[in-house]
Amino acid sequence: MVEIEGDSLTIIRKMEGDREDKSEIRPCISDIRSMSKRFEKCVFKHALRQENKSTHILATKGLKR
C-alpha cells in the first residue's frame, strides 16, 4: 500500500480519473498509472505547496542542475 502526495492538483486529478489523458504529460500519467498497479492500494493526495515547502525547494534545485 502506498500514499503519494503532490502539489500539482492537475496531475492528482488525472490520476484519480479513469479517462484517457490526451495532454502533453500523457506519457508521465501513463507511467504513473502503470507503476501504481504494482501496489495493492495506491492513493493520490494533494498537498499545498506551502505545506510541502521543503520538497518543493529540493525539486526546484534539482531542475536547475
Secondary structure, DSSP 4 states (H G I P E B T S, - for coil): -EEEEES-HHHHHHHH--SPP-STTHHHHHHHHHHHTTSS-EEEEE--TTTTHHHHHHHHHHHH-
